[in-house]
Amino acid sequence: MRSMEDQDYTEPGSGPTKGYSCCDSPVKEQARGEEVRKRQLSAGWGVQGSHGSTPNPGAVAPTRPLQSVPERAHSTTRDGLFLLGEMWLKPEEVLLKNALKLWVTVRSNDFFLLQRRRGHGEPTGRITGLLVGALDSVLDSNARVSPFRILLQVPGSQISWVIANGAAEEDVNKHWDWLVHHLLHSLSVFENKEDVASFVRGKVKGLIAEEVRGRQAAQEEEPDKFREALLKFELHFGLPSSEKLVTYYSCCCWKGRVPRQGFLYLSINHAAFYSFLLGKEVKFVIPWAEVTRLERVSTGLMTEAVRINTRQRQREFSMFLNPDEAFGFIGQLADIALRRLLDSEGLEVDRVLQQPARITKRILEEQALREYVLALFRLPRGERLHEVASCSAWTPHARCHAAGTLYTTDGYMCFSGREEGSCILLIPLSEVLSIEKAESTTLLPNPVIVSVRTKKAFQLIELQNRDELVENLNSRLRALQWKQSMFRSRRDGKRSASAPTPYYTFYYDTGPSDDEIEEQVLRNTVNSEALMTAFHQNQPGTHSIKSSEQLKERLWEDHFSEFGRGVHMFRTDKIQRLVAMGIPESLRGELWMTLSDATSELESHQGYYTSMVQKSMGLSSLATEEIERDLHRSLPDHPAFQNPTGIAALRRVLTAYAHRNPKIGYCQSMNILASVLLLYAKEEEAFWLLVAVCERMLPDYFNRRVIGAQVDQSVFEELIRDRLPELAECVPDLSALSSASLSWFLTLFLSVLPFHSAVCVVDCFFVHGIKAIFQLGLAALDANMAALSASTDDGQALMILSSFLDQVGSEESSCPPASCPPASCPPASCPPASEDAGGSDVLAVRNTNISDLINESYERFGDLTVKQIERLRCRHRIRVLQAHEDTTKDNARTCPRSTTSSRRSTSSASTGATAARRRRRRRRRGGTATPGAPTWSGSTDWTGPSSRASTGCWRRGPGTPTSTPTRWPTAPSPCWTRTGTAW
């Protein structure tokens, strides 16, 4: 099938054009449509379509700071049913004989009938009116009809066409008058009566199309210009009527060194360019589904050009009046189309974007802002953005008002200073007691006081439209409080009816335990303390480490007294310096809960985790089998996971989450994250921290094809070129370096850094999100730039990185090997590196401290913003999705048909049983894969990062096809596994 993009530079008249179904010219059509539109608006008539008068609860409020939206014409209501004030209808056939039984003709002429529904407007008591009224009352709301309508009739025919209806007689009379004055005299010239019906039907369809254009244009800043552009778009390209124009730009399209001035039209499924210059017409269409890459390029002739690459060719567009806006909309539309078409199972598309007919330029702007707000404050993905307002917040630590922006969502009030990250304040509505308007003064204009449960209050001033904002916030606050009261009453009722199980206790046995205790008690006992509190007591510690912990605790207590404590703590640059030093172990779990706002989720879902444990334990599925396989691979050298208690807690958390979110289920590397969370947080808190990481802080990371991690891997490669140009110049192919970063993103450096150093990285991650991982990755490459530039192959480059990361220490890394998880240091307690491994380079980085590396990352790359990352993600997601699509097509061509069909018919249960039999056979042969062993795993899945592998690469089982692994979508990078000092 020929691609639509192949409709390239065409000569005049050769391209498809869309004509009118009526006899008038386009100019007359537009003039008459304008007249109709003015009549409708002046009469206050309602309209039907995707932008009806009924407010949509899922729509996002305007992104401009609390600006009111112009009121639209509302529909009239009768008996709870929304009826249109009047409207033109797509002509539908009706039998005149049947119509006369339920309708009464009010006015008529040779071609038109105005009818009224029997029972409407008649004196009560007539039997026919009562029967028709009873029929209308029992019909479903979708089947009810308007009480007035206009029919097109052809003399001598029993078939008529409904062309308009209305809810009031005076409204439908205006339509009647328009037909009589504008069409009736013209119909007398037709000799063939069938031509009359065709002409009128075409005229009505043209009026409907003009009405749709008018409604769409009314939402734009310049409705008249947009309506004209929409008309040209339909005429030039002849796309289906459902294809909706979103926006358009005047620009130049380059063919070689020849520019063509024209217009670029962006619709929901296509980018279309049209130019008519010097008697030559140029037009082509690029479907978004064929876009493989978007770039901003600048050459000698083209400045600030946008390059759109497809599988066939590339196009360059330049001379945009606003190139940033155009490039942003192009990326958004391509991203939305590809997510909707190519990866509907792996990525969730926002509800507003699932309906293409509702996508407008304003919706795209709002969606981009919403994605930015969710990423900046790391809010739940279901939060909707309601208001955005410029204001100033009182900052007690600075004793002044800080200017910034207030964002309000379903469940949060979020404040950000003018400079991103300078001052962050997050107030969950679940913590709010009241939102009140204070007296306005000259020094404090339009103040608002927000009181929270911790007996603190926050002051916001200089709020425009303060009354409307406070009213909306109080409305959402009342709804949330009512919902919480209903949940508490329902929970208390269930609690009184039955005793809660599993019960909360603290049961640890560091010695040998009986199998029956593990099966019957530990599997169903939720721990009420962090694992580190028990297993850290048996570890000998030095006086310097204890002194360092006490110093950190005092610094944090001082910080709490100045900036507040809890989820609504002011987050400034000072918290960044404290986190770089490392959070003390006694406060780590609390701060992780606070910084991720997992505390709000836990408090609003009391008893949820225990219910998930009850429902999930004992169930068997593919996810539970994978969890059982990886339980003993999670920090196996840490004493907490050499004990049945830690293994049972990890099993409960992973199984409960797989039951909560079956779309994700279980994905390798989740066991590493969950095990670290369990060390410093209570079991229920670790569960909600895992929810925050998987669903909010790392969106799309742990889906079926690990899309999010690969997108960030691609973003990281572009950041290397942008932020480290010298390294990119010396290493043209950065794929090896970016492939090594995949484990950095998936495990937050836990698989490649010594344990105590990696936990400091997790601290930074909970403060700054994925931005911290990008910055630290760039800092690691920058620290090894000379060695990496001199490397001769990919293997040597990976060796340099792994040696460097393995030597990054911390103040706590001097602990004995027994207290260190496997990634921290080898059994020989960091023996000297061999000369083959890099010699002097390794010795040079031996004393690198994780705090110094983190501070270096902030100083060198701290200007990287969340907004930049989100824009890069939008662009690079296109490349990743298209790469997956190409891989799927290649596999479909290379795999035998019989094998494919048999795989499709195999159920998940049989797949799990087969995997279990394979594991049993390996155990009988004694071939259970030892984590870190330099051999291929016997599993047919991607087995995850080796626990002793400094590179953290993924190992592939021999049964997995090289082109498409069953779990991990990309081929593994070259991976070496270390045992002691040998590779």
N, C-alpha and C positions, 0 to 999 in steps of 0.2 A: 504494500500500500504506500502510495506516495505521500511524503510528509507535507504538511501544510506550509512549512517554511520553504518548500521548493517553488512556491508561487513567488518568484523573485521579481527582478526589475522587468516590468511589463510595459508594453507600448500602450499608447492611448487607446482606450476602448476595448482592450483585450481582457481586462480583469472583470470579475463578476460585479454586477451592480444590482442594487435592490430597488425596484420600481414601486410605484404606488398602485394600490388597487382601485383607486378612484381616478376620475378624469382630470382633476385639477393639477396644476403644477406644484412642485414642492413649496414655492414661495406662498402660493395661495393657501396651501395646506397649513403652513406654519402660521399665517395670518389668522386663519379661521380657528386654529387651535388656541392661539393667544386670546382671541375673542371669547371662545368658550371658557377658557381658564379664568378670564376676568369676570365673566358672568357667574361662574361657580364660586369664586372667592367672595365676590360682592354679596351673593345670596347666602353665604355661610354653609354651602352644601358640603357634606362629608364625601370622602373618597374611600375606595377599597383598594387594598393592595398590601404590600409588605410593610408599608409605613402607615398603618391604620391609626385610628385615634386611641385605641385601647393601649394603655401603657404596658410595655414589655418588662416583666420583672427581671429578666436577664440582661437588659441593656445597661450599658455603662453611661454614667452621666457625662456631660461635656467636660473635656479635659481643661478647658480654659477656667481660670480661677472663679468658680461660682458665678458664671454669667448665665443669666436666665435664657431659656430657650423660647423662641417665638411660638405663640400658641397657634395650634392648627385647628382647622374646622372639625368639630366633634360630631359624632353620629348621634342620632336620636335613639331613644330606647323605648320599648314597649313590652311589658310582661317579662322584664329581665333579659330581653333579646336585643342585641345591638343591630339596628337596621340602618341602612344607608339613607342619608337625606335624599339623595338621588344619584343615579349613575347610569352611564351608558353600559350596555351589556354586549358581549360577543353574541351575535345573532344565533338564536336557537329555535329550531322548528317546534311548532305546537299545532295540534289539530283544532281547527276552529270550532267543530261541533262539540268536542269535549270541553273546550275553553268556555263556551257559552253557559255551561252548567254551573260553573263556579265563579264566573265573572260577569259583571254588568257593564255594558258599553256606555260611557259617559259622553264622549265626543268621537266623531268619525268623519272621514272623507274618503276619497277614492282609493287612497293608498295606506292610510294610517288609522289605527283605532286606539283610543285612550280608554282603558278599562279600570274598573274598581272591583276589588274582591267583595263577594257577597258577605253580608254581615258586618261590613265596615262602614260606619257612618249611617246605618239604617236604624229606624226605630226598633226598639226591642219588642219581641213577641212574634216576629215572623219566623215561621218554621224553617225556611231555607237558610236564613241568616244564622239561626241557632245551630243548625246542622254543620254549616261551614265553619262557624266559630268553634264548635266542639272539635271538629277535625283538626283545625289549626292548633288548638290547645294541647292535643295529645301528640302532635308530631314532634320529632326531635328538633332541636334548635337549628340544626343544619338543614332540615327539610322545610322549614317555614319560609314563607315568601313575603315580599313587600305587598302592601295593600293596593298599590297603583302600578300600572305598567302600560307601555306603549307597544303596539304590534304593528309590524309591516305586513300588509296584505296585498295580494295580487288579484285583481278582478277575475272571477271565474275559477279560482283555486281554493281548495279546502285547507291548504297549508299556509300558516302564517309564521312570522319570526318575531320573537321578543327582542326588542332592541334597547329598551330602557325600562327602569322601574324606579319607584320612589316611595317614601314613607308618608309624605303629606301631599295633598292635592295641589297646593300652590306651587310646590317644588316641581312636580311632574308637569304642571301646566307650562312652566318656563321651557321645558324641553319640547313640549308640543308646539309652542309658539316658534321656537327656533326651527323646527322641522317645516312648519307651514311657510315661514318667511324665506328660508334658504334653500329648501329642496323641492317643495311641492310644485312650484312653477317649472322647475327644470325637468321634472319627470314627465311632463306632458309631451315632450319632444320625442320620447322613445316610442318607436312603433312596436317593438317586441316587448311584451310585458315581462318576460324572463330577464331581459336586460335591466329592467327597473329594479328587480330584486337584487341582481348582482351589483348594480351601482350603489344602492342604498347600503347593502351589507358592507361593501368596500369602504364607503364613506364612514360608517360607524366604526369599523376597525381602525381607520385612520385617526378618528377622534380618540379612541381608546389609547392608541399608541402615543398620541400627542399628550394625553393626560398622564401617561406613565412617565414620559420625558419631563413633563412639568413637575411632577412630584419629586423625581430624582434631582432635577435642577434646582428645586426650591431648597434643597439641603446644602447646596454649594454656596460659596461666598459670592459668586457672580452668576446667578441663575441664567441670565440671557445668553452669556457666552457659552456656558456649559450646554445649554439646550441646542445651540448652533453646532457645537462640536459633536454632540451626540447624534445629530442628524447626519453630519458628514461621515461619522464613523459607520453608521448603518448603510449609507449609500456606497461608500468606497469598498468595503470589505465583504458585504453580503453574508455576515456570520449569522448564526441562528438568533432568533428574537430573544432567547433566554440569555444571550451573552450580554452582560451588563458592563457598561463603561464605568470605570472608577475615577480616572483622571487622565489628563493629557498634557503634553509639554511641547513647546516649540524648540526644535533642535536641528542639528546637522547629522546626517548619516554618511559615513565615509565608505567609499568603495576605492580601495587603494589610496591614492593621493587626491581623489576627487570628492569634495563634499557635496551633499545634496540637502538643501534646506527644506524642511517639512515639519510634520507633526508626528510625535510618538504618542499613540493611544494605548493606555494600560487598562485592560479589562480583567475580569476575574479569571480567565483561562488563557489569555493571549497578550502579547505585546505586538502591536501593529503599527507600521510606519507608512506614511503617505507623503509623496512630494510630487508637485507638478510645476516644473521649471523649464522655461524655454521650449515649451511645446512637448516635453517628454514627461510621461507619467511613471513614477516609481512607487511601488507598493509591495509589501510582503508582510507575512504574519508569522510570529514565533510563538508556538505553544509553550506555556510555562513548563509543561511536563517534559519538554526536550532540553531545557536549560541545564547545563552541567556545571557551569561556573560563572561567577560574576566578579568583575575586577574594576578597580579605578586605575586608569593609566594616564600617563602624560608623556607626550613625545614632542618633537619639534613643531609639528603642525597641529596636533591635537593637545589641548590643555584641559585638564579635568574631564577626561573622556570616560564614558562608561562602556565597558566591553562585556558583551553577552555571548558566551560560548555555548554552542550546541554540539551534538555529535557530528554534524555535517560541516559546520563552519562557524565563524565568529563575526560579530557585528560591533562596530564602534559608533557611539553617539556622543556628540560634544556640543558645546555652546548652549548648555542649559542655563536658564536664568537663575535657577536654584539647584545646583548639581547635587548637594547633599540630600535635599528632599527627594529628588527624582531617584537617586540611587537607593535611598531607603525604601521607597515604595516598590521599586522593582524587586529588591530583595525580599520584602515582605510577601508580595503576591506570588513570587516563585516558590518561596518557602511554604506558604499555605497550600498552594496547589499540589506540591509534591508530598507534603504530609497527608493531604486528603486522599491522594491517588495511589501513592506508592507504599506508604507505610501506615495504613489505617490501624493495624493491630499494635504496632510498636510504640507509636506516639499518640498522645491524646491532643486533639484539636479543640480549642476553646468553643464553647457552645455558640457564641456569636458568629464564629467563622465557619461553623458547620453548615450554615445556610448561605450559599454564595449570593443569593439575591439581596441579602442584607448588607453585604460588604460595600462600604463607601469610603471615601477618602477620610472622613472624620472618624469612622470606625477603625481604620488602620492606625490613625494617629493615637486614638485612645488605647488600642491594643498594644502598640509599641510602648506607650507610657505605663500601661498596666504591667507588662512584662518587666520593665525596668524597676518599678516599685516592688514587685514580688521578689526580684533578685536582690535589690538593695537591702530590704528589710528581712529577706528570707521568710516570707509569709507563706501560708498554705496555698496550694495552687488553685483552690476553689474560691479564693477571695476575689470579690469584685470591687473595682475602684469606683467610688461615688463622687467625692469632691476633691478638688485641688485648689488650694488657696495660699497666696503669699501672706506671711505673717511674721511675727517676732516672738520668740519664746524666752522667758526669764530663765537664766542659767545661774543657779546659786553659786557654783564654783567660780564663775567669772564676775558675779555680781553686776550683771548687765543683761540687756535683751539681745539675743542673737537673731539676726535676720535669716530667714529660710523659707521653706515651703511645708505646708501641712497637707498630708494625704490621708483621706479617710476611706476605709473599706468596710466590709460587712462586720468585722469583729475587731478592728484596730484603728487607733489614731497614731499616725507616724509623722515625725518631724525630722527634717534634714536641713542642715545649714546650707548656705549658698555654695560653699565648696564641699564637694562630695566627701563624706567621711569626717568632716571637721567637727560636727556635733550631730549625734544620732539619738533620738528619743523614741521609744516604742511603748505605747500604752494600750494594752489589750482592754477592750470594753468589758470583759469579764472581771477586771480589777477596778472598774470605775464605779463610784458611788453616785456622783452627780456631775452634771455639766451645766453651769450657770453663767448668766450674763451679769457682769459687774457694771458699776456706774462708770460711764465714759467721761474721761477728763482730757485736758490738753496734753498731759504727759503720758497718759495711758488711753489712747483712743481705741474704742470698741474692744474692751478686754473680755476674756472668757476664762473662767476658773474651772479646772478639772480636778475633782477630788477623788482619791483612790483609797483602797482599803487600808493601806499602811499609814493612814493618818497624815498623808502628804497631799499637797495641792500643786498643780502646775498652772502657770499663767501664760496666756497667749493674747497678744494685742495686735492692732492694725489689721483686723480681719474685715474684709469687705463682705457685704451681705451676711453680717453676723447673725441676724435673726433667723434667716433661712437655714444657715449652717447648724445652729444650736437646735433648732426644731428637728432637723433631720437626724442629728446625732442622738437626741433624746428619744426619738421614735425607735431607732434601732436598739438603743440601750434598754428601753422598756420591753421590746420584743425578746431580747436576749435574756433579760431577767425572768420573764415569764417562762421561757423555755427551760432555764436552769431550775426554776421552782418545780415545774412539772417533772423534770428528770429526777430531782431529789425525792419528790413524793413517790414516784414510781419505784425508785431504788429502795427507799425505806420500806415500801410495801413488800417488795421481794425479800428484803433482808429479814423482816419479821416472819415471813412465811417459812423460810428455810435457812439453816445455818450456812454461812459462806464457806465454800471449799474451792480451791485448796486453802488451807489455813496458812497464816503468816508466822514464820518462826525463823530462828537463826540456827542452823544445824551445820556444823563443820566437823570433819574428822580428818585430820591431816595424816593419820596413820592408815594402815590397811583397813578397808571396809568390806563388809559382807555384801554378797551380790543381792541378797534379798532386800537389804536396806536401800541399796541403790535403786532397785526396781520399784519397790512399794512405797518408799518414803521420799527419796530424793527426786524422783521423776515428778512428783506432784506437790512438792514443797517449794513455795516461793520465798526466796531469801530476802530478808529485810535489811541487809547490810551489803556494802560493796565487798567484793572478794579481797581487795587489797588490805582491808582492815584486819582480816584474819591471817592471811598468808604473808603479810609484810612483817608481822610481829616476830616470826622465827628467823628473820634475816638480820645478820649483824650489820650495824651501821656505824659509820665513823662520826666523830664529833663535828667535823667540818660540814658534813651533809646536814646534820641536825641543826647546826647554827644557820646554815643557808636557808633551810625550811622556815625557821623561826623568823629570820629577817624578811623573807617573802610574805609571811603571814602578817607581820606588822605593817608592811607597805600596803598590803591589800586592805587591812582594816582602816588605815588612814584614807585610802582611796574611797572606801565605802562611806566613811563619815563625810567626805567632801562631795562625792558625786552620786551618792545614793546606793542602795542595795536592792537587788531584785531585778525583775524583767524591765522595769521602767527606770533603770539606771542610765545616767547620761554617759554616752560613749564618745570619747574624744581621743586626741592623740596620746594622752597620758596612758590610757588603758593599753594602747599598742606597745608602749615601752615596757609596761609591767608584764604583758603576755610574752614578750620576747625573752624576758628573764626566766620564764617558766612559771606556771601556776603551782602553788604548793599543793601537795597531795591531799591535804585535809580540806581544801576548797575546790579541788578540780571538778568533782562531780557536781557540786552546787553551781559553779560558774558555767559548766557546760550546759546544764539545764537552763540557766538564766540567759545565756547568750544565744542559744538556739530557740528560746521560748518554748521548749518542750514542757516547761512547768505549767503553762496554760492548758496544753492538751491533757496533761495528767489530771489537773484539778477538774477539768470539765468532763472527764470520762472516768470517774471513780468506779472501780470494779470492772472496768473494761478488760484490762489485761488478764485478770483471773478468769473471766468468762472465756477469753480466747484460749487460755491454757486448758480449761476444761473441755472446750469443743475440739481442740486440735490434738491433744494427747491421745494416743491410741489409734489415730487414723493413719492409713498407709497410702502414700502417693509417691509420684516420682520426686517431688520436692523433699519429702521426708527421707527418702532413700539417699538423695544427694547430701542432705544434712548429716545423716548418720555417717556417711563416708568421710565427711570433712571435719567432724567433731574433733578427732584426735590430731588433726593437722593444724589446729588453731593454737599458736603459741605453745607447742608441745613441751618446751623446756621450762616454761614457767610453772612453779609449783601449784598455782591455782588450777591449772588444767592438767596436772598429773593426778588430780584427785577427782573422785566421782561427783563431788559437790559442784565443782566448776563445770564439769562436762554436762551434768544435768541442767544447770542453770542456762548454759549456752544452748542446749537442746530446746529448752522451753521457749527461750526468746526467739530463736530462729523459726521454730515450728509455729509459734503464735503469730509471728509476722507473716509467714507464708499463708496461714489461714486467713489473716486479715486482708491481705492484698494478693489474691490469686493471680492477677495479671503479672506481677513480678515473681511471686512465689519465693524461690530461693535462687540466688545467683552467687557464684563463687567470688570470693573476697568479702562477702557479707559476713562470713564467719570470723575473719580477721578483725573487721570493724567491731562486731558485736562482742568479741572476747575482750578487746581493749576497753569498750564501754562498761562491761561488767566489772572490770578491775576497780574502777573509780566511782561507779554509780550503783545505786540499789538496782535490784533486778527489774522492777517495774519502771524505774527511771531509765535504765538501759534500753528497755523496749521502746519507750517514747523517744529517746535519743536516736535509736535506729530508724524510727518512723520519720523523724525530722531530717535525718541525713538522706535517706532513700527517696523521700517524696518531696522535699522542699529545697534542701541545700544542694543536692546532686540530682536534679530532675533528668529523667530519661537515661540515667546511668545503668540502672539495673533492670532494664527491660530485656526482651527476648534477644535483641541483637546488640545490646550495649551501645546504642546510638549516641547517647550523651557523652560517654567517655571518648568515643572516636571523634566526635565533633570538637571537643576540647583539645584532643590530640592534634587535630588539623589546625585549630586556632593557635596552639602553642607553636607549631611550625611557622606560621606567619609572624608571630611575635618574635621568634628568633631572627627572622629576616629583618624585621623592623627595628628591634631593640639591640641586636647584636650583629650589625652589618659586616663587621670584620670577620666574624666567624662564618657567616653565611657566604662571604666571598671566598674563603679558604675551603669551605666544605659545601660545594654546590648542591650535593644531594643530602638533604637534611632528614630523609626518611628514617635513617637508622637512629638518629638522635630523638626524633619524635616518637618512634616505635618504642624506645626505652621508656618514654614518659607515660605510656599507657598504664603501667603498674603504679606509677606515681599518683595518677588521678584516681584509679580504682581503689587503692588501698591507703591513700593519703600519706605516702612515703613509709607506711608501716612495714612494707616488705623489703625495703632497701636500706633503711637507716637503722642504726642501733636503737634499741627499744626506747630508752629514755629520751633520746634525741627525737625520735619519731613522735613521741607523745607531745613534745613541745610544738611540733608541727600541727598536731591535732588541735592544740590550744589555739594557735593562730587561725586555723580553719574555722573554728566556732566563732571567732571574732570577725573575720573578714570574708568568710566563705571561700569560694573557689579562687578568688583573686589571690589569696595567700599562696595557693599551690602554684599558680602561674608565676608569681614573683619569686618563690623559692627555686623553682625549676630554672628560671632565667639566671638567678644568682649562682646556682651550681654550675651552669654552663660557662658563665662569665669567669668564675674562679679557675676554670680549667681551659680557658680559651687557647692559651699557647700550646698546651699539650694536644688538645683536640685539633687545632689547626695543623699540627705537625704529624698527626696520625696518618697512616698509610692505607688503612682499610677500616671497615665498619667494626670488625671484631676488636681492633685495638682501641677504637673510640669508646666502645662499650666497656672495655676493661678499665680505661681511665676513669670513666664515670663511676663504675661500681667500686673501684678502689677508693676513690674520693669519698663517696657516700658512706662507705663502710668505716671510715676513720673519723667521721664527724661525731664528736663526743659532747658530753654535757657534764655538769657538776656531779650528777648522780651516776654517771657511767662507770665510776670506779668501784662499783659494787661487785661482789663475787659473781662468778659465772652462774652459780645456781639461781641467783635472783634475776637473771637476765633472760628474756625470751630469746628465741633462736636467732632473730634477726639482729640482735644487739652486737654480739661478738662471737667469734668462733670458739670452739672448745679450748683452744690453746691460749685463750685470753689475749687476743690481738698479737700474734707473733709478728716478727719483722717481715715485711713484704720482700719477696724475691726481686732480684734486679730485673728479671724479665717482665715483671708486672709494671714497670714504670720507674723503678729505682728512685731517683732524686725527686721526681714529681710526687710520689706517694709520701716520701718523708716530709716534703714541704707542706702537705696538707694534714699531717698526722695530728697536729695540735689545733686543728680547726674546731672551734666551739660552735654549737648549734645557735647559741644566742648571737654570736658575731655574724653568723651566716644569715640569720633572720633580720638583724639590723641592717646588714648590707643590702638585703633584698628590698627593704623598705626605702633605704636611701637612694638606691640606683633605679628601682622600678616602682616606687610608691606612687608615681603619677598615673599608673594604670588604673582606670576607673571601671566601675561596674557597667556603665553605659557603653563604653568601648567594647567590653567583653560581650555584652548582649548583641551588639551590632555584628561583631565578628561571628558569633554563634549562628546568627540568622543566615549569614552568607555561606558559611562552611557546612551547615546542615544540608544545603543543596548538593554539595559535592559528595557528602557521605551517603545520602539517600540514593543518588544516581549510581554511585559505586556499588551499593548493595543491589540495585536493580540490574546492573550489568552482570554482577556475579550470579544472580538468580537466573538470568537468561542463559548465561554460559553453562550453568549446571543443567538446565533443562535440555540443552542441546547435546551435552556430553553423556548424561546419565542414561542408561538403558530404560526403555519404557516399562519393561516388566518390573524392574527394580523400583522404579518410581511408583508404580501402581501398588506394589506390595507394601511399600513404605506408607503410602497413604492409608491402606487398609489396616495397618497395624495399630492397635489401640495403645493408649498410654499404659494400661495395666500390664499388657504383655511386654511392653518395652521395659517397664520396671522389673518384671519377673526375670527377663533375660539378663538385665544388669545384675540382679541379685545372684543368679546362677554363675555369672562370670566371676563375681567377687568370691563366691564359695570355692570355685575351682582354683582361683589364685591363692586363697588361703590354704587349700589342701596341698598345692604345689610349693607352699612357702614363698610365693612370689609377690607378696603384698608390697606394693611400692613404698619404699622409704622416702619420706620427704627430703628432697635435696640430693638424692642419689643420682649419679651421672648416667642414668639409664632412662629409656622411654617408659612412661607409665603404661600399665596394662589396661587402663580404662579407655573406652571409646569416646570419651569426652575431653574437653579441655580441662586439665586437672588443676589449674590455678598456679599461683606463684610458688616456687619452691621455698620452703621455710628457711633453708640455708643459702638460697641463691641470692647473691648480692645484686644481680641484675633485676630480679623480680620478674623475669619473663615467663611466658606461659608455655607449658609443655604439652605436646600433642601425643595422644595415644596412637598406636599403629593402625587401629581400626577406623580411624577418622579420615575421610577424604581430605586430600590436601587443599582442595578448592573451597569447600564449605564445611567447616567444623560444625558439630551439632550444637555447641554452646557459644563459642567465640567466633565472630564472623571474619576476622582478619587472620591472615597467616602469621605465625609467630616470628618474632625477630630472632636472629642468631642468639642462642642462649647457652651459657656455660654454667655449670654447677660446681661449687667448691666443696671439697671435703678437707678440712684442716687448711693447709696452705697450698694444696695441689688443685689444679683445674682439670 
